[in-house]
């Protein structure tokens, strides 16, 4: 347990190192979270039943803190500082792969809503490396419309060199494209009605020019078959825009057809993208598909396996900090080589000390 092993090194004392009672709480939280404990009471019960095991690593001189103490502690931590340390840890684990897709997207943490319900629930913007399956960083915003201002700040904090940064239509902004290029990375931005002139011009290009590349893929699963055709145009001489987009090289069209076996229904959809890269249609088809890894491999996993949306944590700082911890825990659980589902690994970790230590070893 690399980091925690250093924390628990008996040669380190409170005077100049990490052996501090606060480390007891952090180790308790991470250990409980990888076992599926998704609320303060569950964390406390885990700690009380596993106190002898916990004391193998930290003293816990005062026993296990109460649920109220845990909430006060994580509510008192400044989320920006805690998240910064989290991002530094993530950057240390992250070795960008050439052309790897880093998806940026937002998620509302439903259980954080107050008197106004979902209106004041926390909206978290995350950056997710799809090949490494690692959350690189996060920022919270008031609502989805504020993603536009949050994304450049998040990009400034993370390492995307050599990667393809993929963002949905909300992030299709010239300033964001310029920020991505300044980080020595490429952009792949969805184009919709919020960029009306750009959308009109891209649609026009596909009506007057023959694509220079085309790729077709067929995937099946969950009772449906999806066919995706990706068309690419790299000669943009007829693209007539009032203002240029930074280093724009390619426009992309995805035409998808979904056939639902149970109902016999067929759905058609056409989507457009712009990019600073000059890739093949096959590469763009795969990159656009992998963008949704942030939904399937991060947001969905946090909800289903860690119960994030269902948990009722009203202290907003505590919600933000707990979100960062869950993303660390998700990565550790995923990296364990045992051929079990993530939920199966979490159950095994809750029952078996050795298995739990193996998962913590990936921190």
PLY file of the C-alpha trace (Angstrom):
ply
format ascii 1.0
element vertex 363
property float x
property float y
property float z
element edge 362
property int vertex1
property int vertex2
end_header
0.00 0.00 0.00
2.40 2.57 -1.31
1.06 5.85 0.06
-0.69 4.38 3.07
2.36 2.24 3.76
4.42 5.42 4.10
1.77 6.97 6.32
1.80 3.94 8.59
5.60 3.63 8.78
6.34 3.49 12.54
9.59 5.38 11.97
7.58 8.44 11.02
6.31 10.51 13.93
3.87 13.37 14.24
6.72 15.81 14.42
7.59 15.84 10.73
5.55 13.38 8.82
2.23 11.75 8.08
1.54 9.86 11.32
-1.31 12.10 12.37
-4.82 11.28 13.65
-6.29 12.75 10.46
-4.59 9.96 8.53
-6.64 7.54 10.65
-9.80 9.08 9.22
-8.61 9.09 5.60
-7.49 5.46 5.79
-10.80 4.51 7.41
-12.79 6.27 4.68
-10.90 4.72 1.75
-10.95 1.25 3.33
-14.69 1.47 4.02
-15.51 2.90 0.59
-13.84 0.06 -1.33
-16.04 -2.27 0.74
-19.19 -0.47 -0.41
-19.88 1.62 2.69
-21.69 4.62 1.22
-22.80 6.66 4.25
-21.29 7.87 7.50
-23.08 5.31 9.66
-21.90 2.44 7.46
-18.32 3.74 7.60
-18.46 3.84 11.39
-19.86 0.30 11.62
-17.13 -0.94 9.30
-14.51 0.74 11.47
-15.91 -0.69 14.70
-15.99 -4.25 13.31
-12.56 -3.96 11.68
-10.78 -1.93 14.36
-8.12 -4.57 15.05
-7.29 -4.72 11.35
-7.20 -0.90 11.04
-4.78 -0.72 13.98
-2.27 -2.77 12.05
-1.67 0.39 10.00
-2.64 3.33 12.24
-3.01 3.70 16.01
-6.67 4.85 16.27
-5.92 5.91 19.82
-9.37 7.46 20.15
-11.23 4.62 18.46
-13.57 5.18 15.53
-15.07 8.67 15.13
-18.84 9.11 15.17
-20.88 9.75 12.00
-21.27 13.41 12.98
-17.52 13.78 13.47
-16.83 12.30 10.03
-19.29 14.66 8.39
-17.88 17.66 10.23
-14.33 16.66 9.30
-15.01 16.27 5.57
-17.24 19.33 5.65
-14.36 21.37 7.09
-11.88 20.30 4.40
-11.60 22.87 1.63
-12.71 20.96 -1.50
-10.43 22.91 -3.84
-7.37 21.97 -1.76
-8.47 18.37 -1.27
-9.23 18.05 -4.99
-5.84 19.54 -5.88
-4.05 16.85 -3.89
-6.30 14.29 -5.53
-5.35 15.59 -9.00
-1.65 15.52 -8.09
-2.04 11.89 -7.10
-3.93 11.12 -10.32
-1.30 12.85 -12.45
1.37 10.73 -10.82
-0.50 7.57 -11.84
-1.38 8.82 -15.31
0.93 8.17 -18.24
-0.83 9.61 -21.29
-1.08 7.30 -24.28
-0.58 8.87 -27.68
-4.00 9.96 -28.87
-5.78 8.74 -25.73
-9.22 10.26 -25.31
-9.70 12.42 -22.22
-13.45 12.96 -21.86
-14.79 15.96 -20.00
-18.39 15.89 -18.85
-20.60 16.91 -15.94
-22.74 14.92 -13.53
-25.34 16.07 -11.02
-24.99 14.40 -7.61
-28.68 13.98 -6.92
-28.44 13.08 -3.25
-26.80 16.44 -2.50
-29.96 18.45 -3.19
-31.34 20.55 -0.37
-34.76 22.14 0.15
-35.06 22.89 -3.56
-34.33 19.29 -4.56
-32.39 18.93 -7.80
-32.26 22.68 -8.33
-29.43 23.09 -5.85
-27.82 19.65 -6.15
-24.07 19.78 -6.83
-23.01 19.54 -10.48
-19.50 18.05 -10.81
-17.37 18.37 -13.96
-14.82 15.56 -14.34
-11.98 14.72 -16.72
-11.65 10.99 -17.45
-8.81 9.22 -19.27
-10.69 6.51 -21.14
-7.79 4.11 -21.85
-6.27 4.41 -18.36
-9.81 4.44 -16.90
-8.72 7.10 -14.45
-10.43 10.27 -13.26
-7.82 13.03 -13.66
-9.60 15.83 -11.86
-12.88 17.49 -10.98
-14.49 20.86 -10.33
-17.97 21.59 -9.06
-20.22 24.19 -10.66
-23.62 25.63 -9.83
-25.35 24.10 -12.85
-24.63 22.68 -16.30
-24.45 26.12 -17.93
-21.41 26.94 -15.78
-19.43 24.09 -17.31
-18.25 26.60 -19.94
-16.27 28.55 -17.32
-15.20 25.49 -15.32
-13.69 23.49 -18.20
-10.74 25.85 -18.90
-9.90 25.90 -15.19
-10.00 22.09 -15.04
-7.83 21.82 -18.18
-5.23 24.06 -16.57
-4.89 21.61 -13.67
-4.47 18.32 -15.56
-1.97 16.72 -17.92
-3.43 16.10 -21.40
-0.28 16.37 -23.52
-0.57 14.19 -26.61
-4.20 13.32 -25.87
-7.49 13.94 -27.63
-9.76 16.01 -25.37
-13.40 15.20 -26.10
-16.27 17.40 -24.89
-19.98 17.52 -25.66
-21.68 20.51 -27.31
-21.67 22.62 -24.14
-17.87 22.80 -24.36
-17.81 23.65 -28.07
-16.31 27.13 -27.54
-13.38 28.82 -29.25
-11.74 29.71 -25.93
-11.93 26.10 -24.78
-10.49 24.87 -28.08
-7.62 27.36 -27.68
-6.96 26.20 -24.11
-6.79 22.56 -25.25
-4.30 23.43 -27.99
-2.19 25.38 -25.50
-1.87 22.17 -23.48
-0.28 20.46 -26.52
-3.36 18.30 -27.06
-6.05 18.01 -29.73
-9.76 18.68 -29.38
-12.81 16.75 -30.54
-15.91 18.87 -29.92
-19.55 18.02 -30.58
-21.38 20.63 -32.66
-25.02 21.43 -31.98
-27.45 24.36 -32.08
-25.53 26.39 -29.47
-23.03 27.04 -32.30
-25.61 27.72 -35.00
-23.30 29.21 -37.63
-20.74 26.44 -37.21
-23.40 23.71 -37.38
-24.90 25.22 -40.53
-21.49 25.37 -42.23
-20.53 21.83 -41.24
-23.83 20.46 -42.54
-23.29 22.40 -45.78
-19.82 20.92 -46.22
-21.17 17.38 -46.08
-23.80 18.29 -48.68
-21.31 19.67 -51.23
-18.13 17.64 -50.68
-17.36 13.95 -50.80
-15.82 12.67 -47.54
-12.15 11.75 -47.79
-12.66 8.81 -45.44
-15.45 6.57 -44.20
-15.66 3.89 -41.52
-18.52 1.59 -40.60
-18.87 -0.33 -37.35
-21.56 -2.63 -35.96
-21.99 -3.36 -32.26
-24.56 -5.40 -30.39
-25.59 -5.72 -26.77
-28.39 -5.08 -24.28
-30.99 -6.16 -26.82
-30.00 -3.75 -29.56
-27.75 -3.55 -32.61
-26.07 -0.24 -33.46
-24.56 0.59 -36.84
-22.31 3.66 -36.97
-20.99 5.32 -40.10
-18.23 7.89 -39.65
-17.46 10.34 -42.50
-14.49 12.70 -42.43
-13.69 15.83 -44.43
-10.20 17.30 -44.16
-10.31 19.88 -46.96
-12.07 22.84 -45.35
-11.57 25.50 -48.02
-15.34 26.04 -48.41
-15.98 26.31 -44.66
-17.19 29.92 -44.40
-16.99 31.16 -40.80
-16.93 34.71 -39.43
-14.15 33.72 -37.01
-11.71 30.82 -37.37
-11.47 27.97 -34.88
-7.99 27.32 -33.46
-6.06 24.88 -35.70
-9.25 23.35 -37.09
-8.30 20.52 -39.47
-11.22 18.12 -39.71
-14.99 17.92 -39.54
-16.69 14.63 -38.73
-20.18 13.22 -39.23
-21.55 10.22 -37.35
-24.73 8.60 -38.67
-26.00 5.94 -36.31
-28.83 3.45 -36.57
-30.09 1.57 -33.51
-32.29 -1.48 -33.93
-34.12 -2.71 -30.81
-34.72 -6.46 -31.03
-37.59 -6.58 -28.56
-39.77 -3.92 -30.18
-38.45 -3.99 -33.75
-38.02 -0.21 -33.52
-35.20 1.51 -35.42
-33.79 4.92 -34.40
-31.63 7.16 -36.59
-29.36 9.97 -35.43
-26.81 12.27 -37.08
-24.13 14.07 -35.07
-21.33 16.42 -36.09
-17.90 17.15 -34.63
-14.89 19.38 -35.25
-11.28 18.47 -34.48
-7.77 19.89 -34.57
-6.46 16.42 -35.51
-6.22 14.89 -38.98
-7.09 11.29 -38.15
-8.66 8.55 -40.23
-12.40 7.90 -40.13
-11.71 4.64 -38.27
-9.79 6.47 -35.54
-12.43 9.20 -35.15
-15.20 6.58 -35.00
-13.42 4.82 -32.13
-12.56 8.07 -30.30
-16.10 9.41 -30.45
-17.42 6.11 -29.15
-14.88 6.04 -26.32
-15.99 9.52 -25.17
-18.96 7.85 -23.52
-16.57 5.95 -21.26
-17.00 8.82 -18.81
-20.71 7.98 -18.58
-20.39 4.19 -18.56
-17.14 3.70 -16.65
-17.23 6.63 -14.23
-20.65 8.22 -13.66
-22.63 4.97 -13.94
-20.14 3.07 -11.78
-20.26 5.72 -9.05
-24.05 5.47 -8.96
-24.47 1.69 -9.24
-21.50 0.34 -7.27
-20.91 3.19 -4.83
-24.49 4.49 -4.49
-23.44 8.12 -4.99
-26.81 9.47 -6.15
-28.75 7.59 -3.48
-26.58 8.77 -0.57
-28.06 11.71 1.34
-25.06 13.85 2.25
-26.23 17.44 2.65
-22.97 19.08 3.72
-21.79 20.38 0.35
-18.09 20.30 1.15
-18.44 16.74 2.42
-20.20 15.75 -0.83
-17.41 17.21 -2.95
-14.67 15.55 -0.92
-16.46 12.20 -0.77
-16.80 12.33 -4.58
-13.01 12.59 -4.91
-12.51 9.64 -2.56
-14.97 7.47 -4.49
-13.11 8.12 -7.75
-9.86 6.96 -6.14
-11.60 3.87 -4.78
-13.20 3.03 -8.14
-9.77 3.02 -9.78
-8.31 0.76 -7.08
-11.18 -1.72 -7.34
-10.92 -1.80 -11.14
-7.20 -2.52 -11.09
-7.49 -5.68 -9.01
-6.93 -8.65 -11.31
-9.51 -10.97 -9.74
-12.13 -12.04 -12.32
-15.09 -10.65 -10.42
-17.51 -7.82 -11.03
-16.68 -4.58 -9.25
-19.50 -5.23 -6.81
-18.11 -8.74 -6.25
-14.67 -7.31 -5.50
-16.17 -4.84 -3.04
-18.06 -7.60 -1.24
-14.90 -9.71 -1.11
-12.97 -6.75 0.29
-15.56 -6.30 3.04
-15.23 -9.96 4.08
-11.55 -10.72 3.53
-8.70 -8.69 5.04
-6.12 -10.00 2.58
-8.29 -9.14 -0.44
-8.91 -5.68 0.98
-5.18 -5.11 1.43
-4.56 -6.19 -2.15
-6.98 -3.54 -3.44
-5.46 -0.88 -1.17
-2.09 -1.82 -2.61
-3.06 -0.09 -5.84
-3.22 3.29 -4.11
0 1
1 2
2 3
3 4
4 5
5 6
6 7
7 8
8 9
9 10
10 11
11 12
12 13
13 14
14 15
15 16
16 17
17 18
18 19
19 20
20 21
21 22
22 23
23 24
24 25
25 26
26 27
27 28
28 29
29 30
30 31
31 32
32 33
33 34
34 35
35 36
36 37
37 38
38 39
39 40
40 41
41 42
42 43
43 44
44 45
45 46
46 47
47 48
48 49
49 50
50 51
51 52
52 53
53 54
54 55
55 56
56 57
57 58
58 59
59 60
60 61
61 62
62 63
63 64
64 65
65 66
66 67
67 68
68 69
69 70
70 71
71 72
72 73
73 74
74 75
75 76
76 77
77 78
78 79
79 80
80 81
81 82
82 83
83 84
84 85
85 86
86 87
87 88
88 89
89 90
90 91
91 92
92 93
93 94
94 95
95 96
96 97
97 98
98 99
99 100
100 101
101 102
102 103
103 104
104 105
105 106
106 107
107 108
108 109
109 110
110 111
111 112
112 113
113 114
114 115
115 116
116 117
117 118
118 119
119 120
120 121
121 122
122 123
123 124
124 125
125 126
126 127
127 128
128 129
129 130
130 131
131 132
132 133
133 134
134 135
135 136
136 137
137 138
138 139
139 140
140 141
141 142
142 143
143 144
144 145
145 146
146 147
147 148
148 149
149 150
150 151
151 152
152 153
153 154
154 155
155 156
156 157
157 158
158 159
159 160
160 161
161 162
162 163
163 164
164 165
165 166
166 167
167 168
168 169
169 170
170 171
171 172
172 173
173 174
174 175
175 176
176 177
177 178
178 179
179 180
180 181
181 182
182 183
183 184
184 185
185 186
186 187
187 188
188 189
189 190
190 191
191 192
192 193
193 194
194 195
195 196
196 197
197 198
198 199
199 200
200 201
201 202
202 203
203 204
204 205
205 206
206 207
207 208
208 209
209 210
210 211
211 212
212 213
213 214
214 215
215 216
216 217
217 218
218 219
219 220
220 221
221 222
222 223
223 224
224 225
225 226
226 227
227 228
228 229
229 230
230 231
231 232
232 233
233 234
234 235
235 236
236 237
237 238
238 239
239 240
240 241
241 242
242 243
243 244
244 245
245 246
246 247
247 248
248 249
249 250
250 251
251 252
252 253
253 254
254 255
255 256
256 257
257 258
258 259
259 260
260 261
261 262
262 263
263 264
264 265
265 266
266 267
267 268
268 269
269 270
270 271
271 272
272 273
273 274
274 275
275 276
276 277
277 278
278 279
279 280
280 281
281 282
282 283
283 284
284 285
285 286
286 287
287 288
288 289
289 290
290 291
291 292
292 293
293 294
294 295
295 296
296 297
297 298
298 299
299 300
300 301
301 302
302 303
303 304
304 305
305 306
306 307
307 308
308 309
309 310
310 311
311 312
312 313
313 314
314 315
315 316
316 317
317 318
318 319
319 320
320 321
321 322
322 323
323 324
324 325
325 326
326 327
327 328
328 329
329 330
330 331
331 332
332 333
333 334
334 335
335 336
336 337
337 338
338 339
339 340
340 341
341 342
342 343
343 344
344 345
345 346
346 347
347 348
348 349
349 350
350 351
351 352
352 353
353 354
354 355
355 356
356 357
357 358
358 359
359 360
360 361
361 362
